[in-house]
Amino acid sequence: MTKSDLIAALAAKENLTDKQATETINLIFAGFTDAMKKGGRIEIRGFGSFSVKKYGAYTGRNPKTGKKTEVGAKKLPFFKVGKELKARVK
């Protein structure tokens, strides 16, 4: 399912215009993004949780040249599947 599919499904189910559904979905995604930027965690019961994982700096290797290179510390989004979603997919 793509973002467009999600917008179309919301518009059809809740009898909204495409513009209203798009604004709603964008508002939800913006809320998720803002919470994660602040280091917060998002938990949706029965679905899963989103958090930010911090990775330290390390020495990597350029696969093309074989030369060692320093990779800086970074923060990346992480999703952990909830038990109910796991069970439903099985």
N, C-alpha and C positions, 0 to 999 in steps of 0.2 A: 504494500500500500504506500502510495506517495502522499506528499502533502496535499496535492490537488485532489486526490481520491478522498482524503480525510475531510477536506473542505466541502466537497460535493456530498459526501455522506451526511455531514452535519447539516448542511443546507436542506437536504431532502427530509431528514428525520425531524428537524425542528421547524420546518417551514420558514426558513430564513432566505434572504437574498444571498447571492454569492459574495457580495461585498461584506455583508454582516458576518457571514461564516468565516471569511478570510480574516476579518478584523479580530474575531474571537480566537481563532487558531493562532494568529500572530501574537495576540496578547498573552496567551498561555505560554507559547514558546519564549517570548521575551521575559516572562516571569521566571521560567526555568533558568534561562541564561543568566539573569541578574542574580538569582539565588546562588548559582554555582560560581559566578564571578566573586561573590563575597565569601566563598568557601563553605557555603551551606550544603545541605543534603536534601534531596527531594525524595519522598517516599510515597508511593501509590500502592496502597494495600491491595494484595491479590495480583499485582502486576510486577512490581520491582522497585528498585531505588537507584537514583542517580547521585553520584558524588564526584569529587575531584581528587585524583590521585597525584601525589607529588613524586617526581622521579629526580634523583640526584644526577649531578654531572658525571660523565664517564669518558673514557678514551675509546673511540670507535675506530673503524677501519673503512676506508673508501674502497668499495668492492671493485671499482674500475682500475684504480691505480695501486691498491694495496697499501697506500700510505696511511699512517695513523693520524687521527684528527680528534680534537676535543669536541665533545658534544655537551652543551650547557644544560643546566637543570631546567626542568619543564613541569608544567601541570597539565594533565589531560583528563577529560571527562571519562567516567567509568560507570557502567550499568551492571547491576546485579539482579538477576532474574528472581522473582518471588516464587515461593513454593506452589501457590495456586496456578500460576501461569505455566510452570514446569509440568504440573500434573495434567493440565488441560491440553498441552501440546503433545504429551505422550500419547 
